[in-house]
């Protein structure tokens, strides 16, 4: 039986994989996309739906001044400057074009918010399901693109010249091998649902909620490692802060009231962190608290900033789901969350005084999130509290790639024929995480990997 043959084989149908499939298909390449699950989306459809772009028409309409330079400066600062500057600058060169490409391909951007790591509102909000389905509709109209569901890849294989050119996968009860003449693109996500890999690389996150995409078992990582792929950012693995302890699956019980002006206290009633920093770093700090129990605390001034239908800021939805404590006095609030009243009162009084004096005496908080917004005192009843924990939602670390999306070995040399994009890759985020940069990099580098693969002259 003749082996199936395509120009490109893409592993994974989240945002990176589906963008790659559309890009390749529209360039006329013959493409096979293998999706392990029975539907597209991966961890993309579990995300909050933010994409980080600067200088868009949406920002212009809202009167928001932003620039690529500001976006990249924020990315490097949030990443602790250990993120790969070449990946960050490549994102900068292609981010606005990628935004326009997504709009032209039917992805709907609903609104703007300033979120973790942003100096101005540049979190462009999509409905991840709508985005994936819009791109999939295009894929279905391209006769040169084939999608197989329930088709897990098992190994990637190299030829006698050392080039990756085949994929071994399962489909309809058979084990098949497919030829990829111009390359294989790994877009198979991270390892948030692999206890084996989490124990190996993030034992500090034992006890974190596990709500990542069910297919995110690290398959692609193992396949790449077999062929010498290097890794980046694994030491910086952290959970995502702001989930209610009952959160599970795709219906997320998450709220980030602290980025609207709330504070975070531990079960002793004390603040322990500057609440404006990346919620990855907040997750690390929260996990170090007694019994890993923390509460977001805010007042009506913050509640009035609730954003309807926003995945992170719809605080009223949390109230409707009965996940909030809502009371008229701090005494009642302390009783509800079982912290010492005198400590909670002292914590809030000291915080309010710091705002009045223009300086947070304990943790140096000056903004709501990153470099944006001004904190307000917590003083207007009713008062609110939201028990919050850390979730392992996505891993944001993985195999090393260069700016063209080529997977590289420990000597920064490309592994011929092997490309990667999306959550499976490391190096882009560094030590922190800017909201919107994960979906952003999936779209940007999914397309760039295709462009690099189709431009390369295969080894004969």
N, C-alpha and C positions, 0 to 999 in steps of 0.2 A: 504494500500500500504506500502510495506517495505521501511524503510528509507535507502537512499544510505549510504554506509559506506566505508571510506578510512582510511589508517593509518594517513596521513597528509593532511590537507587542507591549501593551500597557497593562500593568498589574495594579488593579484597584480603581474603583469608580466613585471616589469622593471628588471634591472640587478639583484637586490637582489632576487626577486621572481623566475626568470628563472634559476639562479645559484642554488637556493634551490631545484627547481624541478629536475634539472639534477642530483644533488648530491643524493637526495632521491631516484630518479628512478634507478640510478646505484647501489644503496645499496639494491634494491629489494623491496622498500616500494611501497604500492599502494597510489598514489598521485592524488589529484584534485587541479588544479590551476584555480582560478576564476579571470578573468580580466574584469574590468568594461567597458573598451573601446572595440572597434572592432579590435584592433591590440595591439601587445605587445610593450613595450618600455617605457611608462610613461615619466617621466622627464629625464630618461637616454638618450633618443635620442635627447633631446634638449641641452644636456651638451656639453662642449668643447671636451670631449673624452679623458681627461687626467686621468691616473691612477698612483698613487704614490707608486713605488716599489724601493727597494734598493738592490744592489748586484746582479743585473741581468746580463745575458750574453750580452744583448745589451749595458749595461754600460761598461762591460769588453772590448767589441769590440771597443767602442768609447774611451777607455783609461780613463774612469771616475772612480775615486776611491770613493766608497760610502760604507756605512754600515747601518745595522739595527739601531745601536745605534745613528748614526747621524740623520737618518730619525725620530726616536722617539723624539730625543732632539728638532728637528725642530717643530714637531707636538705640543709638550708641550709648547714651547716658543710662537709659533703662537697662540695657544689656551689660552694664558695668564695664563697658569698653573691652570686654573679652569676646564679643561677637566679631565675626569675620568682616572687616571693612569692605572687602571686595564684593561680598554677597549683599551687604547693606547698600552700597553705592549702586550696584546693579539693579536692586529693587527701585532705587530712586530714579534711575534712568527710564524705567519701564512702567512705573506705577500709574501715571496719568493715562498713558496709552492703554494700559490694561483696564482701567476704569471705563474708558470709552468703548473698548472692545466688549466688555461685559454688557454695557448698556445696549450696544448695537446688536448683541445676541440675546436680548430679551430679559436680562436680569434687572429686576426692579429694585431701585434704592429708595427706601421709604423716608428716612429722616437722618438727622445728624445729632451726635452727642459727643461731649468730651468724656473720654473714659480713661482707663488706666494707662499712664505713660504719655498722654496727650497734653500739649501746651495750649491747644485751641480745640474746639469741637471739630474732629476729623474722623470720628467713627461713623462711617457710612453704613446704615443698617439695611441688610437684606433679610428676606425670609429664605433660609437655606434650602428648604424644600422647593420653593418656587425657582430658585436659581438652578438647582440640579435638574429639575424637570424641564426648564427652558432650554438648557444646554442639551439634555437628552433628546428633546424633540428635534433639535438640529441634527444630532447624531443619527437618528432614525431616518432622516431624509437623505443621508449620505450613503450611497450604495457601496462605497469603498471602505466603510467602517462596520465592523461586526462586533457585537457585544454578546458575551456568554455569561449568564448568571449561574450561580451554584457551581463555579468552575475554579476551585482553589489551585493556585500554582504550588508546585512542590519543590522544584529546583530550577535554577538557571544554569545553563551549560555553556562551555566554551569550545571553540573548534581547535584544530591542531596548531593554529597560529596564535592561540591564546585570546581570541576575541569572543566575547559573549554573543552568541547568535541563536540560541535555542531556549525554549521554556518547556519544562515537563509539567503537565497539569492534569487534573481529573475533570471529566465532563461526561455526564449521562452514563455513569458507571464504568467508564473506560479511562485508562491512563494514556494520554496522548502527548506527543512531542510536536511543537510548532517551531518553524524556522522564522527568525526575525532578522532579515538581511541588513537592515540599517540600525538596529538596536533594540534594546529592552529598556522600558521606562518603569522604574519602581515608584508606584504611588499608592502603596498598600497601607499607609498609616503607621501609627506607633505601636506601643505595647502596653497600653493602659489596662488591658484585660488579660495580660500574661502574668500570672503570679510567679512563674519561674523567673522571668526577666526582671520583674519588680523587686523580687527578693535579691536578685543579683546586683542590681544597679540602684535601687532606692529602698533599702530596708528601713530607712528613717520614716517612710510613709506607711508602715504597717498601721492599720487602724483608720486610714483615710477611706472615705467612701469610694467605691469602684463603680463609676457610671460612664465609662468610655464606650466607644463603639464596640459591639460584641465581636466584630471580626478583627479587632486590633490586638492580635496575638504576637506581633513581632515577626511574622513569617518572612517578610521582605528583608528585614534586618539580617536574619540568619542566612538567607540566600546570598546576600551581598557579602557578609563576613566570610562565607566559604571561599570567596574569590579575592579576599585581601582588602576589602573596604575598611578604611579608617573610620574613627568615630569622633564626634564633637559634642560638647555640652552635657554629657552624661553626669558630671559632678554637680550640675546645677538643677537637677530634677527636683521640682517642688509640686505640691498639690495646688489646687485653685481654691481660694478662700471665698466664703460667703454663702455656702449651702446650708439649708436646714438639715439637721441630722436625719430626718425622715426622707430626704431626697433620694430618688432612685429612678433610673431609666431616663427616657427622653423628656418626661414632664419634670422640668427642673424647678425645684423650690429654692431659688437663688435670688438674693437681693444685695445690692451694693450701696446701702444707705450712707456708708462712710464717705463715698465720693460725692455725695450731695450735702455733707456737713455733719453726719453722725460720727460718733466715736466708737471705739471697740474697747471693752473691758473684759478682764478675766473673772473667774468665780470669786476672787477676792474683792472685786469691785474697782480694780485699778486698771488704768490704761497701761499699755506695754509697748506701744509702737507709734510711729508717725503714720497716721491712717491714709496719707496721700500717696504712699509708695505703691509699687506694682502689687497686685493681689497675689502674685506668686510669692513674693517676699513676705507679704502679710500672712500667707498660708504657713510659711516656715516659722514665723514668729508665733502664730497662734498654736501651732503644734507643740511648741515648747512650754505652753502654759500648764498650770496644774490641772491634771485630768483631761487636758486638751479641750476644756470647756471655755467658750468665749461668747460674748453677747455684743451685738451692735445695739447702740442706744442712741435715740434721737428724739426730737421734739416736733411740734406741729409745723414749725418753720421749714424743717427738712421734709416733712411729709407733704407739704404743699408743692414740693418739687417732684413728686411722683410723676412718671411719664407713662401714660396709658399705652399698654401693649408693648412696652419696651422690655426686652429680655432680662435686663439687669436692674432697671430703675422703676418698674411697675410695683411700687411699694403698696399701693392700694390692693393689688391682686393678692399680695401676701396676707393683707388683713382679711380679705374675703375668704381666703383659704384657712383662716383661723390659725395662722402660723405666728402671729404677733401677739405680744402682751401690750394692751392699750389701757392706760390708767391716767388718773388726773393728778397724781402727786408722785414725787420721787420716793416717798415712803412706801407707797403701794408697789412701785416698780421694783424697789429693793426686795420687797417681800416676794414678788412674783418670781424673780430670777435668783432668789436666795443668796443675796450678797449683803454684807454689812451696810446698813443705811448710812452710818456716819462716814464710812469710807467712800461710798458712792457719791454722797453729797460733797465731800472734800474733793474728789476727783473732778466732778463737774464744775464746782466752784473755781477750782484752780485752772481748769481749762478755759472757762468763761473769762476769768481775770486775764489770762494770757492773751485772749483775743482782744480784750479791751486795751491791753498794754501794747499790742502789736507784736507779741512774741510768745510762742508756746514754751513755757519754762522747762518742760520735761523732755519733749521729743522734737522740738523745732518745727512743728507743723506750721506752714505759711499759706498753703493752698488746699483746694478740695481734692484735686487729683493732679499729680505731677506738678506742672507749672501753671495750672489753670484754676481760677475761682478763688473766692475768699471765704474762709470759715465763718460761721455765725454762732453766737452763743446758744447753748441748749437751755432754754428757759421758758418756752411757751407751751403750756399744757394743751392737749394731752401729751403724755410721754409714751414712747414706744421702745420695745426691746425685741430682738430677734436672735434666738440662739443660733449660732453659726459654727460650722465646722469646715473641714478641708476635704475636697474630693479629688481623686485622680481621674481627670477627665480626658486629658491628652498629655503626651509625654514631651513634646517640644525638644527632643534631642535624638541623635541617631547618626546615620552614616554621613561621612564627609563628602561634600561636593564642591566643585569649583563654580565660578560665575556662569558657566554655560550649562550647569546642571549635570556635568559628567561626574560620576562617582570616582573618587580618588583613593589611592592606597596611602600608607603612612608616609610616603615620600612625596605626596601631593601630585603623583603621576596618575593620569586618567586610566581607568580600567577600560580597555577598548570595548565599545558596544554597550556599555552600561551607564544608564542615566537614572536620576531620581528627583522627585519633587514632592513637596508637601510635608506632612508631619514626620515622615520617615527620616528626613534630613536633619542634621545638626549644623551648628555654626552660625545660624542667622540670628537667633534670639539671645544667645549668650547667657548671662547670669540672671536676667529678669525676663519680663514679657510685656510688651506693649499690646493692649487689646486691639484686635483687628489685623495684626501683623501676620497671624497664622493663616487665615483665609487669604489675606493679601499675597503672601509668598506662594501659596498653593496655586493661585491663578497666574501670577507672574512667572514662576519657575516651571510650572507645567507646560506653558507655551514655549519658554526658552529652551527647555530640554528637547522638545520636538524640533525646533529650528536648528539646534546644534546637531541633532542626530541626522536630519535630512540633508544638512550641508556637508556632513563628513563623507569622505570617500572610503567605503569599506575596504578592509584588507582582503585581498583575493586569497 
